[in-house]
Amino acid sequence: MAMRKQEEEVVFPNAAGIDVGASSHWVAVPRHLAEQAGCEPIREVGAMTDDLHALADWLLACGVDTVALESTGVYWIPVYEVLEQRGLKVWLVDARQLKYVPGRKSDVLDCQWLQKLMSLGLLRAAWRPGDEVCVVRAVVRQREVLLTEQATWVQRMHKALVQMNLQLGEVLTDVMGMTGQAIVRAIVAGERDPQVLARHRHGRVKASERDIARALTGNWREEHLFVLGQALAMFDSLAQRIFECDAKLEALLAPLGRHEVELGGPGKRRGKNTPSFDLRTALARWAGVDLTRINGLAVTSVLTVLSEIGPDLRRFGSVKHFCSWLGLCPGTKVSGGKVLSARTRRSTNRVRQALKLAAMSLSRNSSALGAFYRRLCARMDKPRANTAVAHKLARMVYFMLTRGETFVDQGQQRYEEQQHERSIAALKRRAAALGYQINPMKVAP
């Protein structure tokens, strides 16, 4: 009876488990499949491509149809791709689900524990988008890395200027803006006269030429000039690499545009790090909707969202599942009917980070979402308000991508009118519960 009960609890009887490593992988298959194939149930395989194909042959020969794969660094990616190409159903499992291993810790025990948990249906598969999304995602992430590295070299240039007491950051908002770049390049070219350098001032700069000339009066030390020239050369080299990423990104998005979308409005202001080509149109044709119409979502934020999850969200059962995957849902720690904590879990999800940054940009936005953000900030601290608004943005993104809906901003005034009507209705309900009646009072003009 106990044996029959154990067999009924097995969900995936033909599942294997793989403990992924850098130089080798440990694989465990069910014992009954290994006995039928006449081999050992545990095997160590190498990390070379021919080793992975031999692993796939062995799993197929044993009758394995499902493989649980531990997500270890980036070492799991070749194993995942080879096994998936060979027709096996691969489950990518978060390593945090496997950290409580009974007994001693070893690679052999890990793969056995992974196989056992998979066979009993106690693991959840991580979501990995399709190949076309993964290709775009790799280029977008590389572009973000280059932008971050470029920002560090801007900081080094600013440090070299300060060491020479050239206070360019005190008169310019952006040291590497149009005026700042012209001045820095002139300094590296050999110009030292503050009056001549100040003539590079753009008309939109608030500081006068006199103020800029005063800020550019310093001590021209040779070692700091050398560092400034090196930093500028690195900045230009990274700018060229970013331009190459933009060209590659444009080529990748061109065949993905399967929808004809009518863009409404002139679009939002282009940021300094926005790709040079028409990214808004390319993303709208890929997704089937224009996500930039949502207040707060810039075209670079939409690029991050689509490159991470793609336009197809059918993998998520509902909008609640989608927001939970992003880590934007309140936690449910309840004991004895008392809520112990409702904080959202920590997450490094890039879509979550992009939506939270978009929520922060709504602080001065004259839209319904901006009014909603300011109303929440009056009730709670800003980090909680950012999370709540990011949750609202995630729901809008989900409904636009799944239903093809078009976002229409109702405006700040209409939102405030709705809140006023809701407040009056709440007061009337409370007064009626206490046996009173509220009547409007006429106010003299």
N, C-alpha and C positions, 0 to 999 in steps of 0.2 A: 504493500500500500504506500509506503514511504517512497519507494522507487517510482511508482506510477505518478505520485504527486510531484516528484522532482522532474519527471519527464514532461508533465503538463506545464510546468513553470518555464520551460525552455522556450524562448521566443525565436531565437535564431540558431537552430541546431547546427547549421553548416557555416558558422562564423569563425573567422580567424582573428588573432590579435598580433599587432606588430609594435614592438618597442623600437622607436627610431633612434639612431645614433649618428655620429659624424662619420665614422669609418666603417661601421657595420650595423646590421639590424638583426634583432632577435624576433623570430616568428613562432607562434604557437597555433596549432590547428586542433580541432576536437579529436579526442583519443579514438573514437570509433571510426572517424574518417582516416586517421593515420593507420589503424589496424587493417582497414580494407585495402589501402594503398600499399601496405607492407613497408612502412617507413616510420621513423621516429616522429613523435608529435611536436618536437621542438627543434628548430634549426637556426643556425646563424648564417646570414648571407652578407656578402659584401655590398659596398655602396656604388660600384661601377654599373654602367648601363647594362652590360651583358649579365651581371649578377641579378639585376632587377628583373630582366626578362626571364632568367632561369627561375626566379622566385615566382613569377606569374605562372610559368609552366607547371611548377610544383603544386601551387594552390589549385589550379584548374584540374590537374590530375587527381588531386585528393577529393575533388567535389566541393570545394569552398565556393560560396556565392557572395558572401559579405565579408568585408575586412574592416576592422577597427584600427585606425591609425592615430597614434599619439602626435599631437602638434608640437614638435620640438624644433624651435628656431625656424630655419628655412630648409632644414634637412628633409622634411617630410614632402616637400613639393615634388622632387623627381619621383619618389615612390608613388605618390598620389597620381601623378600624370601617367606613369607607365601602367599601373594597375587599372586605372580607369580606361585607358586605351585598349586594354586586353579584355574588356567586358565585365570586370568585377565591380560590384557596388562597394564604393569606399566611403566609410564614415570617418570624417575628421573629428577627433575628440579632443576637447580642451583638457590640458594636463591637470588642471585643478580638480577635475572630477576623479582623478586617479591618485591623489596624493596620500590618501589614507589606505595604505597597503599593509595588511596584517603580516607580521613576521619580519624577517630580514629583507633588506632592500637590495635587489640585484636585477640585472637586465632579464635574466631567465624568469624570475618571479614576476616581473613587471608584465612581460608578454603573456604569461599564463593568467594573471589577474585581469588583464585587459580582455583576453579571450573569454574568460568566465563571465565578466560583467556584460560583455556584448551578447553572449548567448542567452543571458537572462533578461535582456532588454532593459538594462539599468543605465545605459549611456544615451546621451543626446548628441546628434551630429551637428557640427558647426556648419554654418552656411557659407558656401563659396560660390560667387557668381560665375556666369558663363565665360568662355574663353575670350569673346570679343570685349567683355568688360574688363577682364584681367589684363589684357594688352593695354587698354587705355589707362587702367589704374597704374600700371608700372611706369608709364611715361609721366603721368600727373604726379606721382610720388617722387620721381626723380627730379621733376621741375621744382617741387616744394623743397627738396633737399638743396638744390642749387640756389634758390632764393634765400634760404636760411644761411647758407655759406656766404652768399654775397653780402648779406646784412652784417655779418661779422667783420668783413673787410671794410665796410663803411665805418664801423666802430673803430677800427684800427686807423683809418684815415683821420677820423675826428680826434683820436688820441694824439696822433702826430702833430696835428694843427694846434691842439691845446698846449702841447709841450713846447711849441715855438711861440706860445702866447698869441696865437692868431684866433681870436674869439669869433669865428665865423658862425658857430652855433647860436650865439647871442643875438645876431641880427637876421638870421635866416631860419625859418621853420624846418626846412629840409636841406641838410648840407649837400646832398647829392641831387637836388632839384636842378632846374635849368640854369639858374644863376650860380648855385654852388658848384656844379660840375664845370662850368666855364671858368670859374675862378681857380679851382683846384688844378685843372688842366693847364691853365696859364702859369701857375706856380711851378708845376712840374716841368713845363717847357723853359723856365728860366726867368720869368717875370718876377720882379721884387718890388716894384713901385706900387704902394697902396692906392694912389690916385688912379693909376692905369688899371689896376685890378678892379677897382670899384666901378669902372665904366661898363663892366659886364652885367651890371644890375638890370634885371628885367622890370618892365613897367608895372607889373602887378606886385612887386615886392614893396612892403610897407616901409622898410627902412630906407633912409636917404643914402645918396652916394657918400655923403660926409660921414655918416655913422658906419657905413661899410668900410670906408678908408681907415677910420679909427680902429675898427676891429681887426684890420689886416696889418696893423703896425706891430711888429714883433721882432724876435731875434731869429734870424734865418740860419739855424744850425745845420751843418751838412749831414749829420747822421739822421736827423729827423726828416730832412728832405729826401734822403735815400729811402727811408721807410715809407714815406708818403708816395713816392714813385712806384715802389714795389706793390703797395696796397692798391693803387690805381690800376696797375697792370693786371693784378688778379681780379679786380672788379670787372674790367673789360673782358677778360678771358671767360669769366663766368657768365657775363651778359651774352657772349657769343654762344655758349653752351645752352643757355636758356632760349635763345633764338632758334637753335636747332631743335630743341624740344617742342617749341611752338610749331615749327614746320612739320615735325613728325606727328604731332597731335592733330593738326589740320588734315593730314593725309589719312589718319586713322578714323577721324570722324566723318569724312566725306562719304564713304560707302555705307555708314550706319544711318544716314538721313533717309528714312523710308516714309516719313510723313511730311505732308505739306501743311505748315502751320502759319496762320496769319498773326503776325506780331502786332500787339496793340500798344500804342504809345511810342514815344521817341526812345524809350530805353533809359537806363540809369547811367550816371556819369562813369566813364571809364576810369578804373584805378590805374595806379602807376605800374602795377605788376600784372595787369590784364594782358593776355596774348594779343598780338597785333592784328590777327585776322578776325572775321566776324564770328566770334565764338557764340554769341547769343543765338544766332540763327541756326548754327550747326547743332547746338544742344537742344533747341526746340524741335528740330526735325528728327533728332534721335529719340527724344522722349515722347513726342506727339503733343506736348503742351509746353507753354512758356512759363517755366518756374520762376523766372526773374520778375514776373508781375506780382509776386508775393512781396510785400513790404519787408525790407531788411535783407532779402536774399540777393546779393550781388551776383554777377555772372561767374566770378571765381568760386563763390560758395556753391552755386548750382553745379559747376564743374566738379567740385569735390564730392558732392552728393551723388551725381550720376556715375562718376568714375569708381565709386566705392560699391554701390548697390545696383547700378544699372536701372533701366526704365521698367523692368519686369519685376513686380513685387508679388507674384502669385505664390511664391514660396511661403509668404507670411499668411497665416489663416485670417487675420483680421488686423485692424489698425492697432488694437491693443497689443497684439504679438509684435508688431513692427516697433512700437514705442518701447516695449519691454526689451527688445533686442538692442535698441539704441541706449538703454540704460536711463531713460527719461521718466519711467513710471515710479510712483512712490513705492517704497518697500512695504512689506506686509509682515511685520514682526508683532504677532499678537499672542498673548498668553493670558488665559483666564478671562477672556473678553476684554482685556485692556491692551491698547495699542502701545507697545514698547518703543517702537521707532518706525517712522515713515520716510526715512531718508532714502534717496536714490543710491544705487550701488555705484561704486567707483568704476570708471570705464575709460579706456583710451580710444574708444571708437571715433574715427575721424569725422564721420557724419555728425555725431553728437557734438563734437567740438565746433564744427562749422555752423551748426544750428545755434549753439550758445553764443558764438560770436555775432551771428546775425541778430539774435535777440538783443544783445548789448547795443547794437547800432540803432535800435528803435527808441532810445531814450529821448530824442528830440524830434522824432518823426511825427508829422501832422497827419496821422492815419488812425484807423480804428485800432490796429495793432499797437501803435505808439501810445494811444490813450489807455489801452489795456495794460501795457507794460508799466506806465506811470501809476496807474491805479494799484497794481500789485506792489510796486515799490513803496507806496504809502502804507500798505498793510503789513509788509514783511521786509526782510533784508534783501539786498540786491542779488546775492547768489541764488536764493530761492526763487526770486522773481525771474531771473535769467533762465533757470531750469523750467519753470512753468511756461514761460513764453516759448522756449525751445520745444517743449512738448506740443504746444499748440501749432507751431510751425511744422513739426513732424507730421501731425495729423493732416495738415493742409497738403503737404507734399504727397502723402500716401493717397489721399482722395483724388488729387489731380492726376497722379500716375495710373491709378487703377480705374477711375471712372472717366477720365478725360475731361474733367470739369475745368472751367476757366475761373480763375480767381478774380473777384470784383471787390475792390475796397469800398466799404460803405461810408468811410470818412469819419473823422474825429467827432464832428458835430452830431452825426446820427448816432454814434456809439454813446456819447454823453447823454443824448436824449433818451436812449433806451435804458441806461442806468438810472436816470431820473425817474422814469416810469416804473421801473422795478422797485426802486426805493419807496415810492408812494404806495405801490401795491403791497409791499411788505408791511408798511406802517398800518395800512387799513386792516390787514389780516390780524396783526397783533392787537390793534384797538378792538376789533370785533371779538377776539378771544377774551378780552377783559371786560366786554360789555359796553364799549364806547363806540362812537362813530366819528370819523374825521371828515370835515367839510372844508373845501378850499376857501381861502380868505381872499377877498378882493383887495388888491393893492393899488393905491392911487398912482397914476402915472407921474 
